Amino acid sequence: MVVNLPISKNFMSLNKKQQKTQAIITAACYYFLQYGYNGATTDLIQKKAGVSKATLYNHFPT
């Protein structure tokens, strides 16, 4: 199953923190749809979003 999630038209007007947050959410949605909640790992999400694990947890603490 291939899922194409569009990037918001306002993506370029967002500041860097907002861009990273949006990238993480988009990556998470992609993997949740592909593998379900249990299959969407933080490793997969952070790599697809192009952020470090520290950044992922900074934006979405447990």
PDB file of N, CA, C, O and CB in Angstrom:
ATOM      1  N   MET A   1       0.841  -1.174   0.000  1.00  0.00           N
ATOM      2  CA  MET A   1       0.000   0.000   0.000  1.00  0.00           C
ATOM      3  C   MET A   1       0.888   1.240   0.000  1.00  0.00           C
ATOM      4  O   MET A   1       1.752   1.390   0.865  1.00  0.00           O
ATOM      5  CB  MET A   1      -0.958  -0.003   1.216  1.00  0.00           C
ATOM      6  N   VAL A   2       0.682   2.098  -0.939  1.00  0.00           N
ATOM      7  CA  VAL A   2       1.446   3.339  -1.038  1.00  0.00           C
ATOM      8  C   VAL A   2       0.567   4.488  -0.592  1.00  0.00           C
ATOM      9  O   VAL A   2      -0.560   4.645  -1.064  1.00  0.00           O
ATOM     10  CB  VAL A   2       1.967   3.570  -2.483  1.00  0.00           C
ATOM     11  N   VAL A   3       1.089   5.288   0.317  1.00  0.00           N
ATOM     12  CA  VAL A   3       0.342   6.429   0.832  1.00  0.00           C
ATOM     13  C   VAL A   3       1.139   7.690   0.534  1.00  0.00           C
ATOM     14  O   VAL A   3       2.294   7.814   0.943  1.00  0.00           O
ATOM     15  CB  VAL A   3       0.063   6.286   2.366  1.00  0.00           C
ATOM     16  N   ASN A   4       0.532   8.604  -0.164  1.00  0.00           N
ATOM     17  CA  ASN A   4       1.154   9.896  -0.437  1.00  0.00           C
ATOM     18  C   ASN A   4       0.430  10.964   0.361  1.00  0.00           C
ATOM     19  O   ASN A   4      -0.735  11.267   0.103  1.00  0.00           O
ATOM     20  CB  ASN A   4       1.128  10.227  -1.957  1.00  0.00           C
ATOM     21  N   LEU A   5       1.126  11.528   1.326  1.00  0.00           N
ATOM     22  CA  LEU A   5       0.538  12.581   2.135  1.00  0.00           C
ATOM     23  C   LEU A   5       1.069  13.915   1.644  1.00  0.00           C
ATOM     24  O   LEU A   5       2.282  14.123   1.615  1.00  0.00           O
ATOM     25  CB  LEU A   5       0.848  12.376   3.644  1.00  0.00           C
ATOM     26  N   PRO A   6       0.187  14.814   1.260  1.00  0.00           N
ATOM     27  CA  PRO A   6       0.649  16.102   0.736  1.00  0.00           C
ATOM     28  C   PRO A   6       1.264  16.963   1.828  1.00  0.00           C
ATOM     29  O   PRO A   6       0.824  16.941   2.978  1.00  0.00           O
ATOM     30  CB  PRO A   6      -0.503  16.851   0.079  1.00  0.00           C
ATOM     31  N   ILE A   7       2.271  17.706   1.460  1.00  0.00           N
ATOM     32  CA  ILE A   7       2.865  18.676   2.381  1.00  0.00           C
ATOM     33  C   ILE A   7       2.005  19.929   2.329  1.00  0.00           C
ATOM     34  O   ILE A   7       1.598  20.379   1.259  1.00  0.00           O
ATOM     35  CB  ILE A   7       4.369  18.993   2.013  1.00  0.00           C
ATOM     36  N   SER A   8       1.743  20.471   3.484  1.00  0.00           N
ATOM     37  CA  SER A   8       0.935  21.679   3.569  1.00  0.00           C
ATOM     38  C   SER A   8       1.497  22.777   2.676  1.00  0.00           C
ATOM     39  O   SER A   8       2.713  22.939   2.570  1.00  0.00           O
ATOM     40  CB  SER A   8       0.855  22.164   5.013  1.00  0.00           C
ATOM     41  N   LYS A   9       0.608  23.529   2.037  1.00  0.00           N
ATOM     42  CA  LYS A   9       1.037  24.649   1.197  1.00  0.00           C
ATOM     43  C   LYS A   9       1.764  25.700   2.026  1.00  0.00           C
ATOM     44  O   LYS A   9       2.582  26.457   1.504  1.00  0.00           O
ATOM     45  CB  LYS A   9      -0.167  25.279   0.484  1.00  0.00           C
ATOM     46  N   ASN A  10       1.462  25.740   3.311  1.00  0.00           N
ATOM     47  CA  ASN A  10       2.081  26.730   4.191  1.00  0.00           C
ATOM     48  C   ASN A  10       3.364  26.212   4.831  1.00  0.00           C
ATOM     49  O   ASN A  10       3.939  26.876   5.694  1.00  0.00           O
ATOM     50  CB  ASN A  10       1.103  27.145   5.273  1.00  0.00           C
ATOM     51  N   PHE A  11       3.818  25.027   4.413  1.00  0.00           N
ATOM     52  CA  PHE A  11       4.990  24.414   5.033  1.00  0.00           C
ATOM     53  C   PHE A  11       6.197  25.350   5.025  1.00  0.00           C
ATOM     54  O   PHE A  11       6.897  25.459   6.032  1.00  0.00           O
ATOM     55  CB  PHE A  11       5.338  23.119   4.319  1.00  0.00           C
ATOM     56  N   MET A  12       6.445  26.014   3.922  1.00  0.00           N
ATOM     57  CA  MET A  12       7.621  26.870   3.810  1.00  0.00           C
ATOM     58  C   MET A  12       7.522  28.116   4.687  1.00  0.00           C
ATOM     59  O   MET A  12       8.545  28.721   5.007  1.00  0.00           O
ATOM     60  CB  MET A  12       7.824  27.276   2.367  1.00  0.00           C
ATOM     61  N   SER A  13       6.319  28.508   5.079  1.00  0.00           N
ATOM     62  CA  SER A  13       6.172  29.692   5.926  1.00  0.00           C
ATOM     63  C   SER A  13       6.296  29.350   7.415  1.00  0.00           C
ATOM     64  O   SER A  13       6.300  30.245   8.259  1.00  0.00           O
ATOM     65  CB  SER A  13       4.825  30.361   5.659  1.00  0.00           C
ATOM     66  N   LEU A  14       6.394  28.072   7.732  1.00  0.00           N
ATOM     67  CA  LEU A  14       6.527  27.668   9.122  1.00  0.00           C
ATOM     68  C   LEU A  14       7.964  27.873   9.588  1.00  0.00           C
ATOM     69  O   LEU A  14       8.901  27.815   8.792  1.00  0.00           O
ATOM     70  CB  LEU A  14       6.100  26.200   9.306  1.00  0.00           C
ATOM     71  N   ASN A  15       8.126  28.114  10.897  1.00  0.00           N
ATOM     72  CA  ASN A  15       9.489  28.214  11.415  1.00  0.00           C
ATOM     73  C   ASN A  15      10.090  26.812  11.516  1.00  0.00           C
ATOM     74  O   ASN A  15       9.386  25.823  11.309  1.00  0.00           O
ATOM     75  CB  ASN A  15       9.510  28.928  12.804  1.00  0.00           C
ATOM     76  N   LYS A  16      11.371  26.718  11.828  1.00  0.00           N
ATOM     77  CA  LYS A  16      12.058  25.420  11.811  1.00  0.00           C
ATOM     78  C   LYS A  16      11.446  24.419  12.784  1.00  0.00           C
ATOM     79  O   LYS A  16      11.317  23.240  12.455  1.00  0.00           O
ATOM     80  CB  LYS A  16      13.525  25.607  12.140  1.00  0.00           C
ATOM     81  N   LYS A  17      11.070  24.868  13.966  1.00  0.00           N
ATOM     82  CA  LYS A  17      10.472  23.951  14.941  1.00  0.00           C
ATOM     83  C   LYS A  17       9.142  23.428  14.412  1.00  0.00           C
ATOM     84  O   LYS A  17       8.855  22.236  14.527  1.00  0.00           O
ATOM     85  CB  LYS A  17      10.273  24.653  16.309  1.00  0.00           C
ATOM     86  N   GLN A  18       8.340  24.298  13.843  1.00  0.00           N
ATOM     87  CA  GLN A  18       7.058  23.876  13.281  1.00  0.00           C
ATOM     88  C   GLN A  18       7.261  22.930  12.100  1.00  0.00           C
ATOM     89  O   GLN A  18       6.489  21.988  11.924  1.00  0.00           O
ATOM     90  CB  GLN A  18       6.240  25.096  12.845  1.00  0.00           C
ATOM     91  N   GLN A  19       8.292  23.173  11.291  1.00  0.00           N
ATOM     92  CA  GLN A  19       8.582  22.291  10.165  1.00  0.00           C
ATOM     93  C   GLN A  19       8.963  20.900  10.651  1.00  0.00           C
ATOM     94  O   GLN A  19       8.531  19.897  10.082  1.00  0.00           O
ATOM     95  CB  GLN A  19       9.703  22.874   9.302  1.00  0.00           C
ATOM     96  N   LYS A  20       9.771  20.842  11.702  1.00  0.00           N
ATOM     97  CA  LYS A  20      10.159  19.545  12.255  1.00  0.00           C
ATOM     98  C   LYS A  20       8.955  18.828  12.845  1.00  0.00           C
ATOM     99  O   LYS A  20       8.796  17.622  12.657  1.00  0.00           O
ATOM    100  CB  LYS A  20      11.246  19.717  13.322  1.00  0.00           C
ATOM    101  N   THR A  21       8.109  19.561  13.558  1.00  0.00           N
ATOM    102  CA  THR A  21       6.901  18.959  14.116  1.00  0.00           C
ATOM    103  C   THR A  21       6.026  18.393  13.006  1.00  0.00           C
ATOM    104  O   THR A  21       5.527  17.273  13.116  1.00  0.00           O
ATOM    105  CB  THR A  21       6.114  19.988  14.942  1.00  0.00           C
ATOM    106  N   GLN A  22       5.839  19.160  11.943  1.00  0.00           N
ATOM    107  CA  GLN A  22       5.022  18.708  10.814  1.00  0.00           C
ATOM    108  C   GLN A  22       5.644  17.486  10.145  1.00  0.00           C
ATOM    109  O   GLN A  22       4.926  16.561   9.764  1.00  0.00           O
ATOM    110  CB  GLN A  22       4.849  19.840   9.788  1.00  0.00           C
ATOM    111  N   ALA A  23       6.961  17.469   9.998  1.00  0.00           N
ATOM    112  CA  ALA A  23       7.642  16.326   9.390  1.00  0.00           C
ATOM    113  C   ALA A  23       7.469  15.069  10.235  1.00  0.00           C
ATOM    114  O   ALA A  23       7.273  13.980   9.695  1.00  0.00           O
ATOM    115  CB  ALA A  23       9.130  16.631   9.201  1.00  0.00           C
ATOM    116  N   ILE A  24       7.542  15.214  11.556  1.00  0.00           N
ATOM    117  CA  ILE A  24       7.358  14.076  12.457  1.00  0.00           C
ATOM    118  C   ILE A  24       5.931  13.552  12.363  1.00  0.00           C
ATOM    119  O   ILE A  24       5.723  12.341  12.282  1.00  0.00           O
ATOM    120  CB  ILE A  24       7.689  14.472  13.909  1.00  0.00           C
ATOM    121  N   ILE A  25       4.954  14.439  12.374  1.00  0.00           N
ATOM    122  CA  ILE A  25       3.548  14.029  12.280  1.00  0.00           C
ATOM    123  C   ILE A  25       3.284  13.322  10.954  1.00  0.00           C
ATOM    124  O   ILE A  25       2.601  12.298  10.924  1.00  0.00           O
ATOM    125  CB  ILE A  25       2.614  15.251  12.427  1.00  0.00           C
ATOM    126  N   THR A  26       3.815  13.856   9.868  1.00  0.00           N
ATOM    127  CA  THR A  26       3.623  13.247   8.554  1.00  0.00           C
ATOM    128  C   THR A  26       4.246  11.854   8.508  1.00  0.00           C
ATOM    129  O   THR A  26       3.636  10.912   8.001  1.00  0.00           O
ATOM    130  CB  THR A  26       4.227  14.138   7.455  1.00  0.00           C
ATOM    131  N   ALA A  27       5.460  11.726   9.037  1.00  0.00           N
ATOM    132  CA  ALA A  27       6.128  10.426   9.066  1.00  0.00           C
ATOM    133  C   ALA A  27       5.361   9.439   9.941  1.00  0.00           C
ATOM    134  O   ALA A  27       5.202   8.274   9.577  1.00  0.00           O
ATOM    135  CB  ALA A  27       7.568  10.574   9.573  1.00  0.00           C
ATOM    136  N   ALA A  28       4.889   9.904  11.092  1.00  0.00           N
ATOM    137  CA  ALA A  28       4.130   9.032  11.986  1.00  0.00           C
ATOM    138  C   ALA A  28       2.847   8.551  11.317  1.00  0.00           C
ATOM    139  O   ALA A  28       2.516   7.368  11.395  1.00  0.00           O
ATOM    140  CB  ALA A  28       3.803   9.760  13.295  1.00  0.00           C
ATOM    141  N   CYS A  29       2.135   9.438  10.674  1.00  0.00           N
ATOM    142  CA  CYS A  29       0.908   9.048   9.962  1.00  0.00           C
ATOM    143  C   CYS A  29       1.211   8.007   8.896  1.00  0.00           C
ATOM    144  O   CYS A  29       0.474   7.034   8.743  1.00  0.00           O
ATOM    145  CB  CYS A  29       0.235  10.278   9.320  1.00  0.00           C
ATOM    146  N   TYR A  30       2.290   8.211   8.166  1.00  0.00           N
ATOM    147  CA  TYR A  30       2.687   7.271   7.123  1.00  0.00           C
ATOM    148  C   TYR A  30       2.877   5.870   7.716  1.00  0.00           C
ATOM    149  O   TYR A  30       2.317   4.899   7.207  1.00  0.00           O
ATOM    150  CB  TYR A  30       3.988   7.746   6.430  1.00  0.00           C
ATOM    151  N   TYR A  31       3.662   5.767   8.786  1.00  0.00           N
ATOM    152  CA  TYR A  31       3.939   4.456   9.364  1.00  0.00           C
ATOM    153  C   TYR A  31       2.751   3.880  10.121  1.00  0.00           C
ATOM    154  O   TYR A  31       2.586   2.661  10.144  1.00  0.00           O
ATOM    155  CB  TYR A  31       5.123   4.546  10.284  1.00  0.00           C
ATOM    156  N   PHE A  32       1.922   4.704  10.737  1.00  0.00           N
ATOM    157  CA  PHE A  32       0.715   4.188  11.377  1.00  0.00           C
ATOM    158  C   PHE A  32      -0.204   3.553  10.343  1.00  0.00           C
ATOM    159  O   PHE A  32      -0.795   2.502  10.591  1.00  0.00           O
ATOM    160  CB  PHE A  32      -0.022   5.309  12.128  1.00  0.00           C
ATOM    161  N   LEU A  33      -0.324   4.192   9.184  1.00  0.00           N
ATOM    162  CA  LEU A  33      -1.154   3.638   8.112  1.00  0.00           C
ATOM    163  C   LEU A  33      -0.524   2.390   7.505  1.00  0.00           C
ATOM    164  O   LEU A  33      -1.237   1.452   7.148  1.00  0.00           O
ATOM    165  CB  LEU A  33      -1.383   4.686   7.023  1.00  0.00           C
ATOM    166  N   GLN A  34       0.794   2.366   7.383  1.00  0.00           N
ATOM    167  CA  GLN A  34       1.498   1.230   6.783  1.00  0.00           C
ATOM    168  C   GLN A  34       1.526   0.014   7.708  1.00  0.00           C
ATOM    169  O   GLN A  34       1.233  -1.103   7.281  1.00  0.00           O
ATOM    170  CB  GLN A  34       2.919   1.631   6.423  1.00  0.00           C
ATOM    171  N   TYR A  35       1.882   0.238   8.984  1.00  0.00           N
ATOM    172  CA  TYR A  35       2.174  -0.868   9.893  1.00  0.00           C
ATOM    173  C   TYR A  35       1.288  -0.934  11.136  1.00  0.00           C
ATOM    174  O   TYR A  35       1.414  -1.864  11.933  1.00  0.00           O
ATOM    175  CB  TYR A  35       3.583  -0.781  10.319  1.00  0.00           C
ATOM    176  N   GLY A  36       0.409   0.025  11.308  1.00  0.00           N
ATOM    177  CA  GLY A  36      -0.408   0.056  12.513  1.00  0.00           C
ATOM    178  C   GLY A  36       0.354   0.672  13.676  1.00  0.00           C
ATOM    179  O   GLY A  36       1.546   0.960  13.575  1.00  0.00           O
ATOM    180  N   TYR A  37      -0.351   0.869  14.772  1.00  0.00           N
ATOM    181  CA  TYR A  37       0.241   1.541  15.928  1.00  0.00           C
ATOM    182  C   TYR A  37       1.445   0.781  16.476  1.00  0.00           C
ATOM    183  O   TYR A  37       2.468   1.386  16.797  1.00  0.00           O
ATOM    184  CB  TYR A  37      -0.801   1.711  17.023  1.00  0.00           C
ATOM    185  N   ASN A  38       1.330  -0.536  16.582  1.00  0.00           N
ATOM    186  CA  ASN A  38       2.417  -1.333  17.156  1.00  0.00           C
ATOM    187  C   ASN A  38       3.623  -1.464  16.232  1.00  0.00           C
ATOM    188  O   ASN A  38       4.732  -1.716  16.703  1.00  0.00           O
ATOM    189  CB  ASN A  38       1.909  -2.704  17.505  1.00  0.00           C
ATOM    190  N   GLY A  39       3.428  -1.299  14.938  1.00  0.00           N
ATOM    191  CA  GLY A  39       4.527  -1.445  13.992  1.00  0.00           C
ATOM    192  C   GLY A  39       5.245  -0.152  13.668  1.00  0.00           C
ATOM    193  O   GLY A  39       6.316  -0.169  13.061  1.00  0.00           O
ATOM    194  N   ALA A  40       4.672   0.956  14.065  1.00  0.00           N
ATOM    195  CA  ALA A  40       5.270   2.270  13.779  1.00  0.00           C
ATOM    196  C   ALA A  40       6.252   2.607  14.893  1.00  0.00           C
ATOM    197  O   ALA A  40       5.859   3.134  15.934  1.00  0.00           O
ATOM    198  CB  ALA A  40       4.171   3.385  13.648  1.00  0.00           C
ATOM    199  N   THR A  41       7.516   2.307  14.678  1.00  0.00           N
ATOM    200  CA  THR A  41       8.517   2.529  15.721  1.00  0.00           C
ATOM    201  C   THR A  41       9.069   3.954  15.665  1.00  0.00           C
ATOM    202  O   THR A  41       8.999   4.633  14.640  1.00  0.00           O
ATOM    203  CB  THR A  41       9.660   1.517  15.583  1.00  0.00           C
ATOM    204  N   THR A  42       9.614   4.376  16.790  1.00  0.00           N
ATOM    205  CA  THR A  42      10.223   5.706  16.824  1.00  0.00           C
ATOM    206  C   THR A  42      11.429   5.775  15.892  1.00  0.00           C
ATOM    207  O   THR A  42      11.710   6.828  15.321  1.00  0.00           O
ATOM    208  CB  THR A  42      10.641   6.069  18.258  1.00  0.00           C
ATOM    209  N   ASP A  43      12.143   4.662  15.733  1.00  0.00           N
ATOM    210  CA  ASP A  43      13.280   4.637  14.801  1.00  0.00           C
ATOM    211  C   ASP A  43      12.826   4.932  13.380  1.00  0.00           C
ATOM    212  O   ASP A  43      13.429   5.755  12.692  1.00  0.00           O
ATOM    213  CB  ASP A  43      13.991   3.275  14.851  1.00  0.00           C
ATOM    214  N   LEU A  44      11.765   4.263  12.937  1.00  0.00           N
ATOM    215  CA  LEU A  44      11.246   4.491  11.588  1.00  0.00           C
ATOM    216  C   LEU A  44      10.784   5.933  11.416  1.00  0.00           C
ATOM    217  O   LEU A  44      11.095   6.583  10.418  1.00  0.00           O
ATOM    218  CB  LEU A  44      10.091   3.530  11.289  1.00  0.00           C
ATOM    219  N   ILE A  45      10.037   6.422  12.405  1.00  0.00           N
ATOM    220  CA  ILE A  45       9.462   7.772  12.314  1.00  0.00           C
ATOM    221  C   ILE A  45      10.554   8.833  12.266  1.00  0.00           C
ATOM    222  O   ILE A  45      10.510   9.728  11.421  1.00  0.00           O
ATOM    223  CB  ILE A  45       8.528   8.039  13.503  1.00  0.00           C
ATOM    224  N   GLN A  46      11.530   8.744  13.160  1.00  0.00           N
ATOM    225  CA  GLN A  46      12.575   9.773  13.198  1.00  0.00           C
ATOM    226  C   GLN A  46      13.441   9.745  11.957  1.00  0.00           C
ATOM    227  O   GLN A  46      13.883  10.797  11.497  1.00  0.00           O
ATOM    228  CB  GLN A  46      13.444   9.597  14.427  1.00  0.00           C
ATOM    229  N   LYS A  47      13.694   8.575  11.404  1.00  0.00           N
ATOM    230  CA  LYS A  47      14.507   8.503  10.182  1.00  0.00           C
ATOM    231  C   LYS A  47      13.761   9.097   8.992  1.00  0.00           C
ATOM    232  O   LYS A  47      14.341   9.843   8.203  1.00  0.00           O
ATOM    233  CB  LYS A  47      14.900   7.047   9.882  1.00  0.00           C
ATOM    234  N   LYS A  48      12.468   8.764   8.859  1.00  0.00           N
ATOM    235  CA  LYS A  48      11.688   9.295   7.741  1.00  0.00           C
ATOM    236  C   LYS A  48      11.512  10.809   7.879  1.00  0.00           C
ATOM    237  O   LYS A  48      11.520  11.529   6.880  1.00  0.00           O
ATOM    238  CB  LYS A  48      10.310   8.601   7.664  1.00  0.00           C
ATOM    239  N   ALA A  49      11.354  11.290   9.111  1.00  0.00           N
ATOM    240  CA  ALA A  49      11.178  12.727   9.349  1.00  0.00           C
ATOM    241  C   ALA A  49      12.493  13.494   9.204  1.00  0.00           C
ATOM    242  O   ALA A  49      12.485  14.717   9.066  1.00  0.00           O
ATOM    243  CB  ALA A  49      10.595  12.962  10.742  1.00  0.00           C
ATOM    244  N   GLY A  50      13.618  12.782   9.235  1.00  0.00           N
ATOM    245  CA  GLY A  50      14.912  13.443   9.106  1.00  0.00           C
ATOM    246  C   GLY A  50      15.343  14.191  10.352  1.00  0.00           C
ATOM    247  O   GLY A  50      16.011  15.222  10.276  1.00  0.00           O
ATOM    248  N   VAL A  51      14.951  13.653  11.507  1.00  0.00           N
ATOM    249  CA  VAL A  51      15.318  14.277  12.779  1.00  0.00           C
ATOM    250  C   VAL A  51      15.984  13.237  13.673  1.00  0.00           C
ATOM    251  O   VAL A  51      15.882  12.035  13.425  1.00  0.00           O
ATOM    252  CB  VAL A  51      14.071  14.893  13.483  1.00  0.00           C
ATOM    253  N   SER A  52      16.662  13.704  14.709  1.00  0.00           N
ATOM    254  CA  SER A  52      17.280  12.791  15.668  1.00  0.00           C
ATOM    255  C   SER A  52      16.219  12.290  16.641  1.00  0.00           C
ATOM    256  O   SER A  52      15.126  12.849  16.738  1.00  0.00           O
ATOM    257  CB  SER A  52      18.443  13.488  16.431  1.00  0.00           C
ATOM    258  N   LYS A  53      16.566  11.219  17.363  1.00  0.00           N
ATOM    259  CA  LYS A  53      15.642  10.719  18.383  1.00  0.00           C
ATOM    260  C   LYS A  53      15.418  11.773  19.466  1.00  0.00           C
ATOM    261  O   LYS A  53      14.309  11.917  19.980  1.00  0.00           O
ATOM    262  CB  LYS A  53      16.179   9.415  19.010  1.00  0.00           C
ATOM    263  N   ALA A  54      16.471  12.504  19.805  1.00  0.00           N
ATOM    264  CA  ALA A  54      16.343  13.557  20.818  1.00  0.00           C
ATOM    265  C   ALA A  54      15.329  14.608  20.370  1.00  0.00           C
ATOM    266  O   ALA A  54      14.518  15.073  21.171  1.00  0.00           O
ATOM    267  CB  ALA A  54      17.714  14.218  21.093  1.00  0.00           C
ATOM    268  N   THR A  55      15.376  14.980  19.098  1.00  0.00           N
ATOM    269  CA  THR A  55      14.425  15.959  18.567  1.00  0.00           C
ATOM    270  C   THR A  55      13.012  15.396  18.589  1.00  0.00           C
ATOM    271  O   THR A  55      12.067  16.099  18.947  1.00  0.00           O
ATOM    272  CB  THR A  55      14.810  16.369  17.135  1.00  0.00           C
ATOM    273  N   LEU A  56      12.863  14.133  18.209  1.00  0.00           N
ATOM    274  CA  LEU A  56      11.545  13.496  18.236  1.00  0.00           C
ATOM    275  C   LEU A  56      10.945  13.565  19.636  1.00  0.00           C
ATOM    276  O   LEU A  56       9.790  13.956  19.805  1.00  0.00           O
ATOM    277  CB  LEU A  56      11.641  12.032  17.769  1.00  0.00           C
ATOM    278  N   TYR A  57      11.742  13.179  20.646  1.00  0.00           N
ATOM    279  CA  TYR A  57      11.238  13.193  22.021  1.00  0.00           C
ATOM    280  C   TYR A  57      11.093  14.608  22.574  1.00  0.00           C
ATOM    281  O   TYR A  57      10.284  14.836  23.474  1.00  0.00           O
ATOM    282  CB  TYR A  57      12.159  12.388  22.918  1.00  0.00           C
ATOM    283  N   ASN A  58      11.853  15.549  22.059  1.00  0.00           N
ATOM    284  CA  ASN A  58      11.693  16.942  22.465  1.00  0.00           C
ATOM    285  C   ASN A  58      10.341  17.483  21.992  1.00  0.00           C
ATOM    286  O   ASN A  58       9.670  18.218  22.716  1.00  0.00           O
ATOM    287  CB  ASN A  58      12.846  17.806  21.904  1.00  0.00           C
ATOM    288  N   HIS A  59       9.955  17.116  20.785  1.00  0.00           N
ATOM    289  CA  HIS A  59       8.684  17.583  20.229  1.00  0.00           C
ATOM    290  C   HIS A  59       7.498  16.799  20.781  1.00  0.00           C
ATOM    291  O   HIS A  59       6.408  17.349  20.941  1.00  0.00           O
ATOM    292  CB  HIS A  59       8.708  17.479  18.713  1.00  0.00           C
ATOM    293  N   PHE A  60       7.709  15.513  21.071  1.00  0.00           N
ATOM    294  CA  PHE A  60       6.637  14.648  21.564  1.00  0.00           C
ATOM    295  C   PHE A  60       7.146  13.825  22.740  1.00  0.00           C
ATOM    296  O   PHE A  60       7.466  12.647  22.581  1.00  0.00           O
ATOM    297  CB  PHE A  60       6.111  13.721  20.437  1.00  0.00           C
ATOM    298  N   PRO A  61       7.224  14.444  23.933  1.00  0.00           N
ATOM    299  CA  PRO A  61       7.717  13.708  25.104  1.00  0.00           C
ATOM    300  C   PRO A  61       6.750  12.600  25.508  1.00  0.00           C
ATOM    301  O   PRO A  61       5.549  12.675  25.249  1.00  0.00           O
ATOM    302  CB  PRO A  61       7.938  14.665  26.284  1.00  0.00           C
ATOM    303  N   THR A  62       7.295  11.581  26.142  1.00  0.00           N
ATOM    304  CA  THR A  62       6.460  10.453  26.574  1.00  0.00           C
ATOM    305  C   THR A  62       5.765  10.750  27.873  1.00  0.00           C
ATOM    306  O   THR A  62       5.022   9.910  28.381  1.00  0.00           O
ATOM    307  CB  THR A  62       7.291   9.195  26.718  1.00  0.00           C
TER     308      THR A  62
END
